[in-house]
Amino acid sequence: MSYISRFISHCRLFSFSYAITEMWCMADRKLMLRLGKPVSLNPQLAKERYLIPFLMNFLSDIIEQYQYAQSNPIPDEQAPIWVCWLQGEEQAPELVKKLISITRRQANGHPVIIITSKNYKDYVQLPDFYLEKYAAGVITHQQFTDMLRCALLADYGGLWVDATGYITRPIPDTAFNLPIYNVKGISSDFLHKNVVVDATAWMSYLLGGQRGSVTYPFIRDCLLKYWKYYDTCVDYFLMFYIAKIAREQVPACKLEYEAVPNNNYLCEVLSDLMERGVADTQGEEKRFFDSDTWFYKLSWRANYPMKTPDGRPTLGASIIDNILKD
């Protein structure tokens, strides 16, 4: 969908002011990142002021339904690790293949299951209307994987790890032993921090949970209702806004979230510095590999410079070299 058609669609479905706000957010993001500056906060706050009330009103029946839900988590020592590459692992870029291999090695005894477009139906059952919209391209791959991670964690528990996650040590038991798990209390020292709501409190690329928890069934049910009635996504980060509503408006979800300790403080910082092309130094690498952070979010699409302007190797060159040699 082009920017113009998306703007017209959002004017019709939501409001003219929201469509303008979304264009403001997109323009600011492109400009600030091109200038090497953090994305501005004000456009994101304006978007949030619309989206949270809109979603709370639209999803009010589900929010009410879950008000008295009880969390009954079921521990599982063999809870799976879910990794998704819809085209199949063999079709992934070389960096992604290496990262998946590292995830397997750091799995700490947990089975690693690769979810693809060919096998996802072996694990989750989704309504026909949803699958028809996905097949027609109404629901994008990104929105589809958001649904998959919630449905898998709701039905089986375990840990969802994005295929572009870099795990530097065996995954700690904490990620499996709590009702839910997510990155939390992370450093705000990265350029994309204002792209999405509460970016230092919750991210979708590392999510865990036990069967019987409430958070992921709630998010799944909200996403299903949204796509039953709409054919365009109100925001790329729709799941993030629903997760915020979950931890603030649903008592059981709030308790589950509060039980998660702060973790993976530097998970966004490494990729940010790699994109900026900072020089490689022993101290800089040591900062990450000796820290309490064990999960780092990378991107196979990012432009990680291999040399500084004066010809020195970058931190990104060292990290990528270590991964590819691993």
Secondary structure per residue as TSV (DSSP state, phi and psi in degrees):
chain	resnum	aa	ss	phi	psi
A	1	M	-	360.0	127.8
A	2	S	-	-71.9	163.0
A	3	Y	H	-58.8	-39.5
A	4	I	H	-67.3	-47.6
A	5	S	H	-65.6	-35.4
A	6	R	H	-65.3	-41.6
A	7	F	H	-60.5	-46.3
A	8	I	H	-64.0	-43.2
A	9	S	H	-61.6	-42.0
A	10	H	H	-73.7	-29.3
A	11	C	H	-62.6	-42.9
A	12	R	H	-71.9	-43.1
A	13	L	H	-86.1	-32.6
A	14	F	T	-116.4	-82.5
A	15	S	-	-168.7	158.4
A	16	F	H	-62.8	-41.8
A	17	S	H	-65.1	-36.6
A	18	Y	H	-68.6	-41.7
A	19	A	H	-59.9	-40.6
A	20	I	H	-64.4	-43.4
A	21	T	H	-61.1	-41.3
A	22	E	H	-64.7	-41.4
A	23	M	H	-63.1	-38.2
A	24	W	H	-60.1	-46.1
A	25	C	H	-61.0	-45.3
A	26	M	H	-65.7	-42.1
A	27	A	H	-66.3	-43.2
A	28	D	H	-62.5	-43.3
A	29	R	H	-60.2	-47.2
A	30	K	H	-63.7	-43.3
A	31	L	H	-66.4	-49.5
A	32	M	H	-63.7	-42.3
A	33	L	H	-68.7	-33.3
A	34	R	H	-66.5	-32.8
A	35	L	T	-83.9	-5.0
A	36	G	T	74.1	29.1
A	37	K	-	-117.7	157.5
A	38	P	-	-61.2	143.8
A	39	V	-	-60.5	140.4
A	40	S	-	-69.4	147.7
A	41	L	H	-81.1	-38.3
A	42	N	H	-59.0	-42.5
A	43	P	H	-60.7	-39.1
A	44	Q	H	-66.0	-40.4
A	45	L	H	-64.3	-38.2
A	46	A	H	-64.2	-40.9
A	47	K	H	-64.3	-43.9
A	48	E	H	-62.9	-36.8
A	49	R	H	-63.0	-25.0
A	50	Y	H	-87.9	-47.7
A	51	L	H	-69.5	-41.1
A	52	I	H	-63.0	-50.9
A	53	P	H	-62.0	-39.4
A	54	F	H	-59.6	-49.0
A	55	L	H	-70.0	-37.4
A	56	M	H	-63.7	-36.7
A	57	N	H	-70.9	-47.1
A	58	F	H	-64.8	-35.9
A	59	L	T	-100.5	16.9
A	60	S	H	-58.9	-34.4
A	61	D	H	-68.0	-38.0
A	62	I	H	-72.5	-39.3
A	63	I	H	-59.5	-43.2
A	64	E	H	-65.8	-41.3
A	65	Q	H	-59.8	-34.4
A	66	Y	T	-93.3	1.6
A	67	Q	T	-59.1	-32.7
A	68	Y	T	-112.1	15.7
A	69	A	-	-66.0	143.5
A	70	Q	-	-110.2	136.3
A	71	S	-	-82.4	121.6
A	72	N	-	-130.2	67.9
A	73	P	-	-64.8	142.1
A	74	I	B	-114.0	108.9
A	75	P	-	-62.6	148.3
A	76	D	-	-149.0	109.3
A	77	E	T	-66.0	-20.2
A	78	Q	T	-109.9	28.0
A	79	A	-	-56.1	136.4
A	80	P	-	-78.2	159.8
A	81	I	E	-104.3	123.6
A	82	W	E	-100.3	127.0
A	83	V	E	-128.0	132.4
A	84	C	E	-118.0	127.1
A	85	W	-	-139.9	100.8
A	86	L	T	-58.8	-31.9
A	87	Q	T	-77.3	-9.8
A	88	G	-	103.0	141.8
A	89	E	G	-56.5	-37.7
A	90	E	G	-65.7	-19.9
A	91	Q	G	-94.9	-0.2
A	92	A	S	-75.1	153.7
A	93	P	-	-59.0	157.2
A	94	E	H	-58.2	-39.5
A	95	L	H	-61.1	-43.4
A	96	V	H	-64.8	-42.9
A	97	K	H	-56.5	-44.0
A	98	K	H	-66.1	-40.4
A	99	L	H	-65.6	-38.9
A	100	I	H	-63.8	-41.2
A	101	S	H	-60.5	-41.0
A	102	I	H	-65.2	-40.6
A	103	T	H	-58.3	-43.0
A	104	R	H	-59.1	-43.8
A	105	R	H	-68.1	-30.6
A	106	Q	T	-96.5	13.9
A	107	A	S	-71.6	-11.1
A	108	N	T	57.0	42.5
A	109	G	T	88.1	-4.2
A	110	H	-	-90.3	140.6
A	111	P	-	-68.2	142.6
A	112	V	E	-107.9	121.8
A	113	I	E	-113.2	123.4
A	114	I	E	-91.8	119.8
A	115	I	E	-93.8	129.4
A	116	T	-	-130.3	175.2
A	117	S	T	-67.0	-18.6
A	118	K	T	-89.6	-24.3
A	119	N	T	-117.2	-3.6
A	120	Y	G	-61.5	-30.1
A	121	K	G	-69.4	-15.1
A	122	D	G	-71.9	-16.0
A	123	Y	T	-117.2	-35.6
A	124	V	-	-129.0	146.0
A	125	Q	-	-112.2	119.7
A	126	L	-	-117.0	149.2
A	127	P	-	-59.5	152.6
A	128	D	H	-58.4	-41.9
A	129	F	H	-59.8	-36.8
A	130	Y	H	-69.4	-47.5
A	131	L	H	-65.4	-34.5
A	132	E	H	-66.1	-40.4
A	133	K	H	-68.5	-34.7
A	134	Y	H	-67.2	-45.3
A	135	A	H	-61.7	-32.5
A	136	A	T	-82.0	-5.9
A	137	G	T	86.2	2.6
A	138	V	S	-66.1	-43.5
A	139	I	S	-95.8	124.0
A	140	T	-	-77.2	167.4
A	141	H	H	-58.4	-39.2
A	142	Q	H	-65.4	-44.8
A	143	Q	H	-67.4	-33.4
A	144	F	H	-65.6	-42.4
A	145	T	H	-68.6	-29.0
A	146	D	H	-61.4	-42.2
A	147	M	H	-64.8	-43.4
A	148	L	H	-59.1	-45.5
A	149	R	H	-64.4	-38.1
A	150	C	H	-70.4	-42.5
A	151	A	H	-65.6	-41.8
A	152	L	H	-65.1	-44.3
A	153	L	H	-69.8	-34.2
A	154	A	H	-66.3	-40.5
A	155	D	H	-86.5	-32.5
A	156	Y	H	-123.7	-21.2
A	157	G	-	73.7	-168.9
A	158	G	E	109.9	-153.5
A	159	L	E	-137.2	122.1
A	160	W	E	-88.9	124.1
A	161	V	E	-121.8	120.0
A	162	D	-	-58.0	145.7
A	163	A	T	-61.7	-21.1
A	164	T	T	-97.9	18.0
A	165	G	E	-83.7	138.0
A	166	Y	E	-109.3	110.8
A	167	I	E	-103.2	120.6
A	168	T	-	-97.9	-7.3
A	169	R	S	-155.6	167.1
A	170	P	-	-53.3	134.2
A	171	I	-	-61.3	126.4
A	172	P	-	-68.5	153.2
A	173	D	T	-61.0	-26.2
A	174	T	H	-55.2	-33.2
A	175	A	H	-66.6	-17.4
A	176	F	H	-113.4	-17.1
A	177	N	H	-96.2	3.5
A	178	L	S	-108.8	157.4
A	179	P	S	-53.4	-43.3
A	180	I	E	-138.6	165.5
A	181	Y	E	-147.3	140.4
A	182	N	E	-160.7	159.7
A	183	V	-	-62.5	145.6
A	184	K	B	-159.8	140.5
A	185	G	S	67.2	36.7
A	186	I	-	-85.0	160.2
A	187	S	-	-60.8	141.0
A	188	S	-	-91.9	8.3
A	189	D	-	-85.1	61.8
A	190	F	S	-149.4	150.5
A	191	L	T	-66.0	-27.8
A	192	H	T	-90.0	10.1
A	193	K	T	-60.0	-26.9
A	194	N	T	-102.2	12.8
A	195	V	S	-72.5	-28.8
A	196	V	S	-137.9	156.7
A	197	V	T	-63.2	135.3
A	198	D	T	49.6	48.8
A	199	A	T	-63.8	-23.9
A	200	T	T	-88.9	-4.6
A	201	A	T	-108.0	-21.8
A	202	W	-	-164.5	132.1
A	203	M	-	-136.1	152.7
A	204	S	T	-89.1	-7.6
A	205	Y	T	-79.4	-12.7
A	206	L	E	-139.2	102.5
A	207	L	E	-132.7	133.4
A	208	G	E	-128.5	165.4
A	209	G	E	-179.5	160.8
A	210	Q	-	-106.7	147.5
A	211	R	B	-56.7	138.9
A	212	G	T	97.9	-8.0
A	213	S	-	-75.5	167.7
A	214	V	S	-103.6	-29.1
A	215	T	H	-57.5	-50.6
A	216	Y	H	-75.1	-36.7
A	217	P	H	-59.3	-37.9
A	218	F	H	-64.1	-49.1
A	219	I	H	-63.2	-42.9
A	220	R	H	-57.5	-48.1
A	221	D	H	-64.1	-36.7
A	222	C	H	-66.2	-43.8
A	223	L	H	-62.9	-40.5
A	224	L	H	-63.1	-42.3
A	225	K	H	-65.2	-41.8
A	226	Y	H	-56.7	-50.4
A	227	W	H	-75.4	-14.0
A	228	K	H	-69.6	-33.2
A	229	Y	H	-106.0	-17.8
A	230	Y	-	-122.1	150.2
A	231	D	S	-115.6	9.2
A	232	T	S	-141.1	147.3
A	233	C	-	-85.3	124.8
A	234	V	S	-64.1	-29.6
A	235	D	-	-158.8	142.9
A	236	Y	T	-52.9	-35.6
A	237	F	T	-99.0	34.7
A	238	L	H	-48.6	-44.7
A	239	M	H	-60.7	-33.8
A	240	F	H	-65.9	-39.2
A	241	Y	H	-69.0	-38.4
A	242	I	H	-66.6	-38.9
A	243	A	H	-63.5	-36.1
A	244	K	H	-65.1	-43.4
A	245	I	H	-61.0	-40.8
A	246	A	H	-58.1	-51.0
A	247	R	H	-77.3	-11.1
A	248	E	H	-109.6	-22.0
A	249	Q	H	-119.0	-14.5
A	250	V	-	-112.1	113.1
A	251	P	H	-52.1	-47.1
A	252	A	H	-64.9	-38.8
A	253	C	H	-65.8	-39.8
A	254	K	H	-60.3	-44.9
A	255	L	H	-65.0	-40.0
A	256	E	H	-62.7	-43.5
A	257	Y	H	-66.0	-42.5
A	258	E	H	-64.6	-22.8
A	259	A	T	-77.3	-12.6
A	260	V	S	-80.3	122.9
A	261	P	-	-75.9	157.7
A	262	N	-	-58.3	140.2
A	263	N	B	-158.5	160.0
A	264	N	-	51.8	52.1
A	265	Y	T	-54.3	-36.7
A	266	L	T	-101.4	16.3
A	267	C	T	-61.2	-26.2
A	268	E	T	-97.2	-19.6
A	269	V	H	-72.6	-37.8
A	270	L	H	-59.9	-52.5
A	271	S	H	-61.4	-36.5
A	272	D	H	-60.3	-46.2
A	273	L	H	-68.4	-34.6
A	274	M	H	-63.2	-42.2
A	275	E	H	-67.0	-31.6
A	276	R	H	-76.1	-12.2
A	277	G	T	73.3	34.1
A	278	V	-	-67.5	151.4
A	279	A	B	-67.6	149.1
A	280	D	-	-80.1	127.3
A	281	T	-	-135.9	152.1
A	282	Q	H	-59.2	-39.7
A	283	G	H	-65.6	-36.6
A	284	E	H	-67.6	-44.9
A	285	E	H	-63.3	-42.4
A	286	K	H	-60.5	-35.0
A	287	R	H	-55.6	-37.8
A	288	F	H	-87.7	-44.2
A	289	F	H	-78.5	-17.3
A	290	D	T	-101.6	5.9
A	291	S	S	-86.4	174.8
A	292	D	S	-75.4	-12.8
A	293	T	-	-72.7	129.0
A	294	W	-	-116.8	-7.8
A	295	F	E	-124.8	128.5
A	296	Y	E	-125.2	133.0
A	297	K	E	-88.5	117.7
A	298	L	-	-110.2	-179.2
A	299	S	-	-141.4	132.2
A	300	W	S	-78.8	-13.4
A	301	R	S	-92.9	-15.6
A	302	A	S	-66.2	150.8
A	303	N	-	-93.1	98.3
A	304	Y	-	-97.0	104.1
A	305	P	-	-60.8	140.6
A	306	M	S	-93.3	-17.7
A	307	K	B	-134.2	146.7
A	308	T	-	-76.7	167.0
A	309	P	T	-56.0	-27.9
A	310	D	T	-95.9	13.3
A	311	G	S	92.5	3.8
A	312	R	-	-82.6	149.6
A	313	P	B	-63.2	143.4
A	314	T	B	-93.1	165.6
A	315	L	H	-58.7	-40.6
A	316	G	H	-60.4	-41.2
A	317	A	H	-60.4	-42.0
A	318	S	H	-67.1	-44.7
A	319	I	H	-64.9	-48.0
A	320	I	H	-62.6	-40.4
A	321	D	H	-61.7	-42.4
A	322	N	H	-62.8	-41.2
A	323	I	H	-66.3	-46.3
A	324	L	H	-69.2	-26.2
A	325	K	H	-84.8	-16.4
A	326	D	-	-62.4	360.0
